[in-house]
Amino acid sequence: MRKQRFYLLILVTLILGACQKDELTLPASVDVNFNLTPFVNSDIDYQSSQARLKNSSLNNSDVVEQNTPPGLITKMEVFKASFFISDVIIEGIREQGDDVYETIPFDPPLEINLDENKTASQHLSFDIPQGVYKKLEIKLFLGTENHPALEFIGEVTPGKSPTVTFNYQFSVKQEITIRATKKSGRPGDNIILKKNQEEQASLILNADHFFKYFPIPLLAQYKKEELTSDNTINISNKNEKDAPFFTAMSERLEESFSLVFE
């Protein structure tokens, strides 16, 4: 009789374990919105900008002249952005259950168009196993051979002259890894995803953070012709001559993306 009870207990344990495992494989739906935080600088301090450049990797007498005319650019703003997503990788570590690793390819690439403080019409939706995620990351592969990775669009105002369109483009492919966080809570708080419940998240591109230390004196010096004409200022990491505009900014791009769950 005791042996029968023992076998019965094992059977119940196995059934409960299997049910729990099955529960951990059930999908939770995630819907991601895209937003842009714009950048506006209408109080340009050339002296402090020059000081930042002097202490940065751009400190080169051939790159920046210390006599850049103050006030040449009186305002700079970035209020639009777009990027192309070719692939997405989702990685997660749960308190219970196997780690999660999912790949979502896009062919053609998913184009995201952002306007200041407006939610983009495009969404990214996916299903992943439910559970309590101690760590949840999303990796974006931006750009293809025929599509730029990322483009910022805005304007600069040279003194009393008309504004000039500003186009800052990552033409070369980029990989961006973003750690998910909760809207209300600490950075290390768990992300809880439940079956049969659509979770809302926002993927935010913060242009204000990215352009905070943009070398405006360098822009004033090297783009004089564009500033005094009706041309668009084009800056691309495909052009070797534009490399200094990216050297000082290289580490800020990934920092400018965030994924926030409601």
SULBEL-V533292 format. One record per backbone hydrogen bond with DSSP energy under -0.5 kcal/mol. NH is the residue of the N-H (numbers start at 1). CO is the residue of the C=O. If there is no record, write none. Layout:
# SULBEL-V533292
<<NH:CO> <NH:CO>>
This chain:
# SULBEL-V533292
<<5:1> <6:2> <7:3> <8:4> <9:5> <10:6> <11:7> <12:8> <13:9> <14:10> <15:11> <16:12> <17:13> <18:14> <19:15> <20:16> <21:17> <22:18> <23:19> <24:20> <25:21> <25:22> <26:22> <26:23> <28:128> <29:197> <30:126> <31:199> <32:30> <32:124> <33:31> <33:201> <34:122> <35:203> <36:115> <37:205> <38:36> <39:78> <41:76> <44:74> <46:44> <49:45> <50:46> <51:47> <52:48> <53:49> <54:50> <55:51> <56:53> <59:56> <60:58> <63:60> <64:60> <68:65> <72:69> <74:72> <74:157> <75:157> <76:41> <77:155> <78:39> <79:153> <80:153> <81:114> <82:151> <83:112> <84:148> <84:149> <85:110> <86:84> <86:141> <87:141> <88:104> <89:139> <90:102> <91:89> <91:137> <92:100> <93:135> <95:132> <100:92> <102:90> <104:88> <105:103> <106:86> <110:85> <111:109> <112:83> <112:110> <113:111> <114:81> <114:112> <115:118> <116:79> <117:36> <118:115> <120:34> <124:32> <126:30> <128:28> <130:26> <131:193> <133:131> <133:191> <134:93> <134:132> <135:93> <137:91> <138:178> <139:89> <140:138> <140:176> <141:87> <142:140> <142:174> <143:84> <144:147> <149:170> <150:170> <151:82> <152:168> <153:80> <154:166> <155:77> <156:164> <157:75> <158:156> <158:162> <159:157> <161:158> <164:156> <166:154> <167:165> <167:233> <168:152> <169:167> <169:235> <170:150> <171:169> <174:142> <176:140> <178:138> <178:176> <180:136> <180:178> <181:259> <183:261> <185:183> <189:186> <191:133> <192:190> <193:131> <193:191> <196:27> <197:194> <199:29> <199:197> <201:31> <202:260> <203:33> <204:202> <204:258> <205:35> <206:204> <206:256> <207:37> <207:205> <208:37> <210:206> <211:207> <212:209> <214:211> <216:214> <219:215> <220:216> <221:217> <222:218> <223:219> <224:221> <227:223> <228:224> <229:226> <233:165> <234:232> <235:167> <235:233> <237:169> <239:236> <240:238> <242:239> <243:240> <245:242> <246:243> <247:243> <248:244> <249:246> <250:246> <250:247> <252:249> <253:249> <253:250> <255:251> <256:252> <256:253> <257:254> <258:204> <259:179> <260:202> <261:181> <262:200>>
